[in-house]
Amino acid sequence: MEKGKEYRIVLPEDKFATIKFKKSLMKPGVGIINQGLADFRPREVFGWYCEVLCRIEKTKFNGLPTDAELQTLYEFEDILNGMVKGPDADHPNGLFVGHLICDGVMKLMWMVNNPEEVNNKFQSYIQSDSYLRRFQYCMEPDPEWKSIQHFL
């Protein structure tokens, strides 16, 4: 993103699509992807890819979460989503791309404007020792959204 340049953006309407896939014959996967982001411009405003990985603690035989575990994961997702987006719904710090669940792991994805803000919130959350699930995360510059293009 160009320093000093002003951008006018219209936040896209969320349009979630459910996807199903298979990692292998016995390992199905499911997810939701926000296809409302497909035509969003200017992408460089949210030019950082943020990914969170969380191990699912209670799974069925096929690696998908139990119903009770799924509710916990959704609650965890809501907490992290609030941290990434921030308190101002009209000026969010991140756009939720979606999540994928497969083989005992949940992956959450966002495109972020200010990665330092997200990093600080995640670090505070981790150090509070009050998180619902252990997780790892990474953020990398991606002004062209190449990390999520295949979903859109």
C-alpha positions in Angstrom: 0.0 0.0 0.0 1.4 3.4 -1.0 2.2 5.6 2.0 0.2 8.8 2.1 -2.2 7.7 -0.6 -5.9 7.9 0.3 -8.1 5.0 -0.7 -11.9 5.0 -1.1 -13.2 1.5 -0.5 -16.6 0.0 -0.3 -16.7 -3.0 2.0 -18.0 -6.1 0.3 -21.1 -7.9 1.4 -20.3 -11.2 3.0 -21.4 -14.1 0.7 -20.3 -17.4 2.2 -20.3 -20.5 0.2 -19.8 -24.0 1.8 -17.2 -26.1 0.2 -16.5 -29.8 0.6 -13.3 -31.6 -0.3 -11.3 -34.7 0.4 -7.7 -34.9 1.7 -7.9 -38.6 1.1 -10.6 -41.3 0.9 -11.2 -41.4 4.7 -10.4 -37.7 5.4 -13.2 -35.4 4.2 -12.9 -31.6 4.6 -15.4 -28.8 4.9 -15.2 -25.1 4.9 -16.8 -21.8 4.3 -15.3 -19.2 1.9 -16.4 -15.5 1.6 -16.9 -15.2 -2.1 -18.1 -11.7 -1.6 -14.4 -10.8 -1.6 -13.9 -11.9 -5.2 -14.4 -8.5 -6.8 -13.1 -6.4 -3.9 -10.7 -3.5 -4.9 -8.3 -2.0 -4.0 -6.8 -5.2 -2.6 -3.6 -3.7 -1.4 -5.5 -1.9 1.4 -5.9 -5.3 3.0 -2.5 -6.5 1.7 -1.5 -9.0 4.4 -2.6 -12.6 4.5 -3.2 -13.9 8.1 -3.6 -17.6 8.8 -4.4 -19.3 12.1 -4.1 -23.1 12.6 -5.8 -24.8 15.5 -5.7 -28.5 16.3 -9.2 -29.9 16.9 -9.3 -31.7 20.2 -12.4 -33.9 19.8 -12.8 -35.5 16.4 -14.9 -38.2 14.8 -13.2 -41.1 13.2 -12.8 -39.1 9.9 -11.0 -36.2 11.5 -13.9 -33.8 11.5 -15.0 -32.3 14.9 -17.7 -33.6 17.1 -20.8 -31.4 17.3 -19.8 -30.0 20.7 -16.2 -29.4 19.5 -17.6 -27.6 16.4 -19.5 -25.1 18.7 -16.2 -24.4 20.6 -14.4 -23.9 17.4 -17.0 -21.4 16.2 -16.8 -19.5 19.4 -13.0 -19.5 19.1 -13.3 -18.2 15.5 -15.7 -15.4 16.6 -13.1 -14.3 19.3 -10.2 -14.2 16.8 -12.4 -12.6 14.1 -13.2 -9.8 16.6 -9.5 -9.3 17.3 -8.6 -9.2 13.6 -11.4 -6.9 12.5 -11.3 -4.6 15.5 -14.0 -2.6 17.2 -15.1 -0.4 14.2 -17.4 -2.4 11.8 -17.3 0.5 9.4 -13.5 0.5 9.3 -12.3 -3.0 9.9 -8.7 -4.0 10.1 -9.3 -7.3 8.4 -11.7 -9.1 6.0 -12.6 -12.7 6.9 -11.9 -15.0 4.1 -13.2 -18.2 5.7 -12.2 -21.4 7.4 -11.3 -25.0 6.4 -11.7 -28.0 8.6 -9.9 -31.3 7.7 -8.0 -34.1 9.4 -8.1 -32.7 12.9 -7.1 -29.1 12.0 -9.1 -25.9 11.5 -7.5 -23.2 9.3 -8.9 -19.6 9.6 -8.0 -16.9 7.0 -8.1 -13.1 6.8 -6.8 -10.4 4.6 -5.4 -7.7 6.9 -4.7 -4.0 6.7 -2.4 -3.5 9.8 -0.6 -6.7 10.7 1.1 -5.2 13.7 -2.2 -4.5 15.4 -3.3 -8.2 14.8 0.0 -9.5 16.0 -0.2 -7.4 19.2 -3.8 -8.6 19.9 -2.9 -12.3 19.2 0.2 -12.0 21.5 -1.8 -10.5 24.3 -4.4 -13.2 23.9 -1.8 -16.0 24.0 -0.1 -14.5 27.1 -3.4 -14.1 28.9 -3.6 -17.9 29.0 -7.4 -17.7 28.5 -7.6 -18.9 25.0 -10.1 -21.6 24.1 -7.7 -23.5 21.9 -3.9 -23.4 21.4 -3.1 -22.0 18.0 -0.3 -20.9 15.7 -0.5 -18.1 13.2 1.5 -16.4 10.5 1.1 -13.2 8.5 2.8 -12.4 5.2 2.5 -9.6 2.7 0.1 -10.4 -0.1 -1.1 -7.2 -1.8 -2.4 -9.2 -4.8 -4.2 -11.8 -2.7 -2.4 -14.7 -4.3 -2.8 -16.8 -1.1 -6.5 -16.9 -1.4 -7.1 -16.4 -5.2 -7.9 -20.1 -5.7 -10.9 -19.8 -3.3 -12.3 -16.7 -5.0 
